[in-house]
Amino acid sequence: MKDNKSEDSSKLANRHYSPDDYNKNDQVSSGLATTHEQVNDSYVEGEIKSSDSK
């Protein structure tokens, strides 16, 4: 039999980003929305290479 903490941890570990997370007020949704925005910004920006690298 699983204990309550283990069940709660499993629920959190199975969460994925959803666009609805921007409109929710809980800590997990807020964190997922913020992380998604940061990763998206980094992906869109791409890698900046200096002009002297080959």
Distance bins in CASP14 RR format, pairs under 12 A and 6 or more apart:
PFRMAT RR
TARGET T0000
AUTHOR 0000-0000-0000
RMODE 2
METHOD distances of the structure
MODEL  1
1 7 0 0 0 0 0 1 0 0 0 0 0
2 8 0 0 0 0 1 0 0 0 0 0 0
2 9 0 0 0 0 1 0 0 0 0 0 0
2 10 1 0 0 1 0 0 0 0 0 0 0
2 11 0 0 0 0 0 1 0 0 0 0 0
3 9 0 0 0 0 1 0 0 0 0 0 0
3 10 0 0 0 0 0 1 0 0 0 0 0
4 10 0 0 0 0 0 1 0 0 0 0 0
4 11 0 0 0 0 0 1 0 0 0 0 0
5 11 0 0 0 0 0 1 0 0 0 0 0
5 12 0 0 0 0 0 1 0 0 0 0 0
6 12 0 0 0 0 0 1 0 0 0 0 0
6 13 0 0 0 0 0 1 0 0 0 0 0
7 13 0 0 0 0 0 1 0 0 0 0 0
7 14 0 0 0 0 0 1 0 0 0 0 0
8 14 0 0 0 0 0 1 0 0 0 0 0
8 15 0 0 0 0 0 1 0 0 0 0 0
8 28 0 0 0 0 0 1 0 0 0 0 0
9 15 0 0 0 0 0 1 0 0 0 0 0
9 28 0 0 0 0 0 1 0 0 0 0 0
11 28 0 0 0 0 1 0 0 0 0 0 0
12 26 0 0 0 0 0 1 0 0 0 0 0
12 27 0 0 0 0 0 1 0 0 0 0 0
12 28 1 0 0 1 0 0 0 0 0 0 0
12 29 0 0 0 0 0 1 0 0 0 0 0
12 31 0 0 0 0 0 1 0 0 0 0 0
12 32 0 0 0 0 0 1 0 0 0 0 0
13 28 0 0 0 0 0 1 0 0 0 0 0
14 28 0 0 0 0 0 1 0 0 0 0 0
15 21 0 0 0 0 1 0 0 0 0 0 0
15 24 0 0 0 0 0 1 0 0 0 0 0
15 26 0 0 0 0 0 1 0 0 0 0 0
15 27 0 0 0 0 0 1 0 0 0 0 0
15 28 1 0 0 1 0 0 0 0 0 0 0
15 29 0 0 0 0 1 0 0 0 0 0 0
15 31 0 0 0 0 0 1 0 0 0 0 0
15 32 1 0 0 1 0 0 0 0 0 0 0
15 33 0 0 0 0 0 1 0 0 0 0 0
15 35 0 0 0 0 0 1 0 0 0 0 0
15 36 0 0 0 0 0 1 0 0 0 0 0
16 28 0 0 0 0 0 1 0 0 0 0 0
16 29 0 0 0 0 0 1 0 0 0 0 0
16 32 1 0 0 1 0 0 0 0 0 0 0
16 33 0 0 0 0 0 1 0 0 0 0 0
16 35 0 0 0 0 0 1 0 0 0 0 0
16 36 0 0 0 0 1 0 0 0 0 0 0
17 24 0 0 0 0 0 1 0 0 0 0 0
17 28 0 0 0 0 0 1 0 0 0 0 0
17 29 0 0 0 0 1 0 0 0 0 0 0
17 30 0 0 0 0 0 1 0 0 0 0 0
17 31 0 0 0 0 1 0 0 0 0 0 0
17 32 1 0 1 0 0 0 0 0 0 0 0
17 33 1 0 0 1 0 0 0 0 0 0 0
17 34 0 0 0 0 0 1 0 0 0 0 0
17 35 1 0 0 1 0 0 0 0 0 0 0
17 36 1 0 1 0 0 0 0 0 0 0 0
17 37 0 0 0 0 1 0 0 0 0 0 0
17 38 0 0 0 0 0 1 0 0 0 0 0
17 39 0 0 0 0 1 0 0 0 0 0 0
17 40 0 0 0 0 1 0 0 0 0 0 0
18 24 0 0 0 0 1 0 0 0 0 0 0
18 28 0 0 0 0 0 1 0 0 0 0 0
18 29 0 0 0 0 1 0 0 0 0 0 0
18 32 1 0 0 1 0 0 0 0 0 0 0
18 33 0 0 0 0 1 0 0 0 0 0 0
18 36 0 0 0 0 1 0 0 0 0 0 0
19 29 0 0 0 0 0 1 0 0 0 0 0
19 32 0 0 0 0 0 1 0 0 0 0 0
19 33 0 0 0 0 1 0 0 0 0 0 0
19 36 0 0 0 0 1 0 0 0 0 0 0
19 37 0 0 0 0 0 1 0 0 0 0 0
19 40 0 0 0 0 0 1 0 0 0 0 0
20 26 0 0 0 0 0 1 0 0 0 0 0
20 29 1 0 0 1 0 0 0 0 0 0 0
20 30 0 0 0 0 0 1 0 0 0 0 0
20 32 0 0 0 0 0 1 0 0 0 0 0
20 33 0 0 0 0 1 0 0 0 0 0 0
20 36 0 0 0 0 0 1 0 0 0 0 0
21 27 0 0 0 0 0 1 0 0 0 0 0
21 28 0 0 0 0 1 0 0 0 0 0 0
21 29 1 0 1 0 0 0 0 0 0 0 0
21 30 1 0 0 1 0 0 0 0 0 0 0
21 31 1 0 0 1 0 0 0 0 0 0 0
21 32 1 0 1 0 0 0 0 0 0 0 0
21 33 1 0 1 0 0 0 0 0 0 0 0
21 34 0 0 0 0 1 0 0 0 0 0 0
21 35 0 0 0 0 1 0 0 0 0 0 0
21 36 1 0 0 1 0 0 0 0 0 0 0
21 37 0 0 0 0 0 1 0 0 0 0 0
22 29 0 0 0 0 1 0 0 0 0 0 0
22 30 0 0 0 0 1 0 0 0 0 0 0
22 31 0 0 0 0 0 1 0 0 0 0 0
22 32 0 0 0 0 1 0 0 0 0 0 0
22 33 1 0 1 0 0 0 0 0 0 0 0
22 34 0 0 0 0 1 0 0 0 0 0 0
22 36 0 0 0 0 1 0 0 0 0 0 0
22 37 0 0 0 0 1 0 0 0 0 0 0
23 29 0 0 0 0 1 0 0 0 0 0 0
23 30 0 0 0 0 0 1 0 0 0 0 0
23 33 0 0 0 0 1 0 0 0 0 0 0
24 30 1 0 0 1 0 0 0 0 0 0 0
24 31 0 0 0 0 0 1 0 0 0 0 0
24 32 0 0 0 0 1 0 0 0 0 0 0
24 33 0 0 0 0 1 0 0 0 0 0 0
25 31 0 0 0 0 0 1 0 0 0 0 0
25 33 0 0 0 0 0 1 0 0 0 0 0
26 32 0 0 0 0 1 0 0 0 0 0 0
26 33 0 0 0 0 0 1 0 0 0 0 0
27 33 0 0 0 0 0 1 0 0 0 0 0
27 34 0 0 0 0 0 1 0 0 0 0 0
28 34 0 0 0 0 0 1 0 0 0 0 0
28 35 0 0 0 0 0 1 0 0 0 0 0
29 35 0 0 0 0 0 1 0 0 0 0 0
29 36 0 0 0 0 0 1 0 0 0 0 0
30 36 0 0 0 0 0 1 0 0 0 0 0
30 37 0 0 0 0 0 1 0 0 0 0 0
31 37 0 0 0 0 1 0 0 0 0 0 0
31 38 0 0 0 0 1 0 0 0 0 0 0
31 39 0 0 0 0 0 1 0 0 0 0 0
32 38 0 0 0 0 0 1 0 0 0 0 0
32 39 0 0 0 0 0 1 0 0 0 0 0
33 39 0 0 0 0 0 1 0 0 0 0 0
33 40 0 0 0 0 0 1 0 0 0 0 0
34 40 0 0 0 0 0 1 0 0 0 0 0
34 41 0 0 0 0 0 1 0 0 0 0 0
35 41 0 0 0 0 0 1 0 0 0 0 0
35 42 0 0 0 0 0 1 0 0 0 0 0
36 42 0 0 0 0 0 1 0 0 0 0 0
36 43 0 0 0 0 0 1 0 0 0 0 0
37 43 0 0 0 0 0 1 0 0 0 0 0
37 44 0 0 0 0 0 1 0 0 0 0 0
38 44 0 0 0 0 0 1 0 0 0 0 0
38 45 0 0 0 0 0 1 0 0 0 0 0
39 45 0 0 0 0 0 1 0 0 0 0 0
39 46 0 0 0 0 0 1 0 0 0 0 0
40 46 0 0 0 0 0 1 0 0 0 0 0
42 48 0 0 0 0 0 1 0 0 0 0 0
47 53 0 0 0 0 0 1 0 0 0 0 0
END
